Amino acid sequence: MRRLLSAPWVLPVAGPPIPDGALLVADGRIEAVGPRSALRDAAADAPEDAFPGGALLPGLVNVHTHLELSGLRGTLPQGQGFLPWVLALIERKRSLEAPWYLASVQEGIGALLRAGTTCVGEVTSAGVSPTLLRESGLRGVIYWEVLGPDPATAAAIAAKAAAALAELATLLRGSPLIVGLSPHALYSTTPALRAALRRLRGFGSWPAAIHAAESREEVDFVREGVGPLWEGLLKPMGMPQPNAHGVGPLALLEAEGWLGPGTVVIHAAQAEPADVARLARTKTAVACCPRSNAALGVGPPPLSTLHRVGVRLGLGTDSLASVPSLSLWDELRAACALFPELPARAWLRMLTLGGAEVLGLADRIGSLTPGKEADCIAVRLPEGEDPERLLLETASEEAVCFAMVGGRVLLDARAAAGDRHGR
């Protein structure tokens, strides 16, 4: 059945804002976008759902989460540096069991939806979030996380990863979710394991996501083979001392063949000018998580520079183990404060179409474009002449009143607020 959604503003992202606009949805896809008067005449038989006092825009894309860690909100040290946080996380995870993870993921999914996120780049290590995300109706990429700092276990871990990926692909078949692979980081995997995963990725063509260039400790570890990550993390675990590579994390990933259009580098907070050029040249995407970077004391990514040279960028909240909320509006406020020179349209694109590009889904979602799948949200908006700027200045979780994925309504909070109307 066709359905007409209308609002004082429609923000297609791929084009300028449309005053008194509408969106015509049919069979889960966008059939037309334009002025309400024109679409109303063209679809006289379609029921209309109106959103007075608001704007319709693409669903938000949160490019990096760990929903399985949602229950750790406020429990790990912040402001003490990267390594203390990592050690505390490892210690806490030793005691976590399946029921805890189940509740944690459910909490995270609810938080995403309430804030208008309809698509997510989720990293799973416990294997709990995929089933719950499938049930939720959210769209996204679920990256199977692989860790293995012991060179002796590389072949066995890669074989387990292959089996897990195949099982995950079966689970997600027929859903709006796809499978990805995440070698966790350069300090938590070995060159041998990453080489095995590269071969595996070649066979399956899995998209990849890797935490890289996040901290100075990581840079020192990769370049010199020493430093706090060796002394405080791997050496106490009985791991053999790694070789010094003599280059930074992103240069090493390029040498190993990881950088490219199908890879997302998570964080890139330590990216140097040569790394920025490297990311642009290889067409590698970056997931920016400035609040998490601040909490761990690693500094922000060079977001403006990355934007200027055309690197595909999206915003991610990371997990509630390092940030107080999973709201991309909160992430946006933090990013805008750090990089006020970027215009409103650039930020809006990063939240939507840019995020879809990062996850490799821009041909399906991210803009209100005829032919794309009907992933959209409605947000209450004050009156004004610049809806994009108003959206970025005022939007919050409380302002989100509606969310749809592929034409399926996942959130409708209008009745409780008394602002549900039809025409």
C-alpha positions in Angstrom: 0.0 0.0 0.0 1.1 3.5 -0.8 1.5 5.9 2.1 2.1 9.7 2.1 4.2 11.3 4.8 4.1 15.1 5.0 5.7 17.8 7.2 6.5 21.5 7.2 10.0 20.5 6.0 11.4 17.5 4.2 15.2 17.3 4.3 16.2 14.9 1.5 20.0 15.4 2.2 20.8 14.7 -1.5 19.0 18.0 -2.3 17.9 21.3 -0.7 15.2 21.4 2.0 11.6 21.2 0.7 9.1 23.5 2.5 5.6 21.9 3.0 7.0 18.7 1.6 6.0 15.1 1.4 7.4 11.6 0.9 5.5 8.9 -1.0 6.3 5.4 0.2 5.2 2.2 -1.6 6.2 -1.4 -0.9 8.9 -0.3 1.5 10.6 2.1 -1.0 10.5 5.8 -1.7 8.4 6.4 -4.8 8.5 10.2 -4.8 9.7 13.2 -2.9 8.6 16.8 -3.4 6.0 19.5 -2.5 3.0 18.1 -0.6 0.6 19.7 -3.1 2.1 17.9 -6.1 2.4 14.5 -4.4 -1.1 14.8 -2.9 -2.6 15.2 -6.4 -0.5 12.4 -7.8 -1.4 9.9 -5.1 -5.0 10.8 -4.2 -5.7 7.2 -3.0 -2.8 7.1 -0.6 -3.6 7.7 3.1 -1.6 10.7 4.5 0.4 10.8 7.8 1.2 14.3 8.7 3.9 15.6 11.1 3.0 19.2 12.0 5.7 21.2 13.6 8.5 18.9 12.4 10.8 17.7 9.7 11.1 14.4 7.8 14.7 13.3 7.1 16.6 10.1 6.5 17.1 7.8 9.5 20.3 8.5 11.3 23.3 6.1 10.7 25.4 5.3 13.8 28.5 3.9 12.2 30.2 2.4 15.3 28.6 0.7 18.4 29.3 -2.1 20.8 25.7 -2.7 22.0 26.8 -5.7 24.1 28.7 -3.2 26.4 25.6 -1.0 27.1 25.3 -2.3 30.6 28.7 -0.9 31.5 27.6 2.7 31.4 29.5 4.7 34.0 31.4 1.8 35.4 34.8 2.2 33.8 37.5 4.8 34.6 37.5 7.9 32.4 40.0 10.7 32.2 42.8 8.3 33.3 44.1 7.4 29.9 43.7 4.7 27.3 45.4 1.7 29.0 43.6 1.9 32.4 40.3 1.9 30.5 41.3 -1.1 28.4 42.5 -3.1 31.4 39.3 -2.3 33.4 37.2 -3.4 30.4 39.0 -6.7 30.1 38.6 -7.3 33.8 34.9 -6.5 33.8 34.2 -8.7 30.8 35.6 -11.8 32.6 32.4 -11.9 34.8 29.8 -11.1 32.2 27.3 -13.9 31.3 24.6 -14.4 28.6 21.6 -12.9 30.6 23.7 -9.7 31.3 24.6 -9.3 27.6 20.9 -9.9 26.6 19.7 -7.1 28.8 22.6 -4.9 27.7 21.8 -5.2 24.0 18.1 -4.6 24.6 19.0 -1.4 26.4 21.2 -0.3 23.6 18.7 -1.0 20.8 16.0 1.0 22.7 18.4 3.9 23.1 19.3 3.9 19.4 15.7 3.9 18.2 14.6 6.7 20.6 17.3 8.9 19.3 16.3 8.3 15.6 19.0 5.8 14.6 17.7 3.4 12.0 21.0 2.0 10.8 24.0 0.8 12.8 27.6 -0.4 12.4 27.7 -2.9 15.3 30.7 -4.8 16.5 29.8 -8.1 18.2 32.2 -10.1 20.4 29.8 -12.0 22.6 27.6 -13.0 19.6 24.4 -11.7 21.4 23.6 -8.6 19.5 22.9 -10.1 16.0 19.8 -12.0 17.0 18.3 -9.1 18.9 19.2 -6.6 16.1 17.4 -8.9 13.6 14.3 -8.9 15.8 14.4 -5.2 16.2 14.1 -4.3 12.5 17.1 -2.0 12.5 19.3 -1.9 9.4 23.1 -2.1 9.4 26.3 -4.1 9.2 27.2 -6.5 12.0 31.0 -6.9 12.2 32.2 -10.1 13.9 35.1 -9.1 16.1 38.2 -11.2 16.2 41.0 -10.9 18.8 44.1 -13.0 19.1 47.4 -11.6 20.3 49.2 -15.0 20.4 50.8 -15.9 17.1 50.5 -19.6 17.9 46.7 -19.4 17.8 46.3 -17.6 14.5 45.2 -20.5 12.3 42.7 -21.8 14.9 41.2 -18.4 15.5 40.8 -17.7 11.8 39.0 -21.0 11.3 36.6 -20.2 14.2 36.0 -16.8 12.6 35.2 -18.4 9.3 32.6 -20.7 10.9 31.1 -17.8 12.9 30.8 -15.6 9.8 29.0 -18.3 7.9 26.6 -18.9 10.8 26.0 -15.1 11.1 25.3 -14.8 7.4 22.7 -17.6 7.7 21.1 -15.8 10.7 20.8 -12.5 9.0 19.6 -13.7 5.6 16.4 -12.0 4.6 16.9 -9.1 7.1 18.1 -5.5 6.5 21.4 -6.5 8.2 24.6 -7.7 6.5 27.7 -9.4 7.8 31.1 -7.8 8.3 34.5 -8.7 9.8 36.4 -6.8 12.5 40.0 -7.6 13.4 39.8 -5.7 16.6 43.0 -3.7 16.6 46.7 -4.0 15.7 47.7 -4.6 19.3 45.1 -7.3 19.9 45.8 -9.3 16.7 49.0 -10.5 15.2 50.3 -10.2 11.6 49.7 -13.9 11.1 46.1 -13.7 12.2 45.4 -10.6 10.1 47.0 -12.4 7.1 44.7 -15.3 7.7 41.7 -13.0 8.0 42.6 -11.2 4.9 42.5 -14.5 3.0 39.2 -15.3 4.6 37.9 -11.8 3.8 38.9 -12.4 0.2 36.9 -15.5 0.0 33.7 -14.0 1.5 34.1 -10.4 0.4 33.1 -9.3 3.9 33.2 -5.5 4.7 35.8 -4.8 7.4 36.1 -2.5 10.4 39.3 -2.0 12.4 40.1 0.1 15.5 43.2 2.0 14.4 45.2 5.1 15.2 43.1 5.5 18.3 45.8 6.3 20.9 49.5 7.3 21.2 50.1 4.0 23.1 48.9 2.1 20.0 51.1 4.2 17.7 54.2 3.5 19.9 53.3 -0.2 20.0 53.1 -0.5 16.2 56.1 1.6 15.4 58.5 0.5 18.2 57.1 -2.8 19.5 57.3 -1.4 23.1 55.4 1.0 25.4 52.5 0.7 27.7 50.4 -1.7 25.6 53.3 -4.1 25.7 54.4 -3.6 29.3 50.9 -3.3 30.8 48.7 -5.5 28.6 50.4 -8.1 26.5 53.6 -8.9 28.5 51.5 -9.8 31.6 49.4 -12.1 29.4 52.6 -14.0 28.5 52.6 -12.9 24.9 55.8 -12.9 22.9 57.2 -9.4 22.3 56.1 -8.2 18.8 58.4 -6.9 16.2 58.8 -3.1 15.6 57.2 -2.2 12.3 58.8 1.2 12.0 55.6 2.8 10.7 52.4 4.0 12.2 49.1 1.9 12.4 47.5 3.2 9.1 50.7 2.8 7.1 50.9 -0.8 8.4 47.3 -1.5 7.5 47.9 -0.2 4.0 51.0 -2.4 3.7 49.0 -5.4 4.8 46.3 -4.7 2.3 43.5 -3.7 4.7 42.8 -0.2 3.5 40.4 0.3 0.7 36.7 1.0 -0.1 35.4 -1.9 1.9 37.2 -1.0 5.1 36.1 1.4 8.0 38.9 2.7 10.2 37.4 3.3 13.6 38.7 6.4 15.4 41.8 7.6 13.4 42.4 10.1 16.3 46.1 9.9 15.8 46.0 10.2 12.0 48.9 12.4 10.8 48.9 14.4 7.5 50.4 11.4 5.6 47.7 9.2 7.0 45.0 11.6 5.9 46.4 11.4 2.4 46.6 7.7 2.7 43.0 7.3 3.7 41.9 9.6 0.8 44.0 7.8 -1.7 42.8 4.3 -0.7 39.1 5.5 -0.4 39.0 4.1 3.1 36.1 5.3 5.3 36.5 6.6 8.9 34.1 6.3 11.9 34.6 9.3 14.1 33.7 9.0 17.8 34.8 12.2 19.4 33.1 11.7 22.8 34.7 8.3 23.3 38.1 9.8 22.3 37.7 12.5 24.9 36.7 10.1 27.6 39.8 8.0 26.9 42.0 11.0 26.6 43.3 10.3 23.1 42.2 13.6 21.4 39.8 14.1 18.5 40.3 12.9 15.0 41.4 15.5 12.3 37.8 15.6 11.2 37.8 18.9 9.3 41.0 17.8 7.4 39.5 14.5 6.5 36.3 16.2 5.3 38.3 18.6 3.2 40.1 15.9 1.3 37.0 13.9 0.7 37.4 10.9 3.0 34.0 9.2 3.7 33.0 10.1 7.2 30.4 9.1 9.6 29.7 9.7 13.3 29.6 6.8 15.8 28.8 6.8 19.5 31.0 3.9 20.4 29.7 2.0 23.5 28.2 3.1 26.7 31.4 1.8 28.3 33.0 5.1 27.2 30.1 7.5 26.6 27.0 8.5 28.5 24.5 8.0 25.7 23.9 6.3 22.3 22.4 9.5 20.9 23.9 10.7 17.7 22.5 14.2 18.5 24.8 14.2 21.6 27.7 13.0 19.5 26.9 15.8 17.0 27.0 18.5 19.6 30.4 17.4 20.8 31.7 17.2 17.2 30.3 20.6 16.3 32.0 22.2 19.4 35.3 20.8 18.2 34.9 21.7 14.6 32.6 24.7 14.3 33.9 25.6 10.9 32.0 22.8 9.2 28.6 23.9 7.8 25.2 22.5 8.9 24.7 20.6 5.7 28.1 18.7 6.1 27.0 17.6 9.6 23.6 16.5 8.4 25.1 14.5 5.6 27.6 12.9 8.0 24.6 11.7 10.2 22.8 10.2 7.2 24.2 9.8 3.7 27.8 10.0 4.8 27.2 7.3 7.4 25.5 5.1 4.8 28.6 5.6 2.5 30.9 4.5 5.4 28.9 1.3 5.8 28.6 0.7 2.1 24.9 1.2 2.0 24.5 4.5 0.2 22.9 2.9 -2.8 20.0 1.8 -0.5 19.6 4.4 2.2 21.0 7.7 3.6 18.9 10.2 1.5 15.3 10.6 0.7 15.7 9.7 -3.0 13.2 7.9 -5.2 14.1 4.2 -5.5 15.8 4.0 -2.1 14.4 2.0 0.8 12.1 4.0 3.0 14.3 4.6 6.1 13.2 7.9 7.6 12.5 9.7 10.8 10.4 12.7 11.9 11.8 15.2 14.3 10.0 18.1 16.0 11.5 21.4 14.8 11.0 25.1 15.8 9.8 27.4 13.0 12.5 29.1 11.0 14.0 29.7 7.6 17.0 27.4 7.9 15.7 23.9 8.9 19.1 22.3 8.6 20.7 24.7 11.1 17.7 24.5 13.4 17.8 20.7 13.3 21.5 20.6 14.3 21.0 23.2 17.1 17.8 21.9 18.6 17.2 18.2 17.8 17.5 15.6 20.6 16.2 12.3 21.6 13.1 14.0 22.9 12.4 15.6 19.6 12.3 12.3 17.6 8.7 11.2 17.2 8.8 8.6 14.4 11.1 6.1 12.8 10.7 3.8 9.8 13.0 1.2 8.2 12.1 -0.2 4.8 8.6 1.1 5.2 8.1 -0.7 8.6 7.3 1.7 11.5 9.6 1.0 14.4 8.8 4.0 16.5 5.8 6.3 16.8 5.8 8.5 19.8 3.3 11.0 18.6 0.2 9.7 20.3 1.8 10.0 23.7 2.8 13.6 22.9 -0.6 14.5 21.5 0.7 15.5 18.1 -0.6 12.8 15.8 -2.6 14.1 12.8 -3.7 12.9 9.4 -5.0 14.9 6.5 
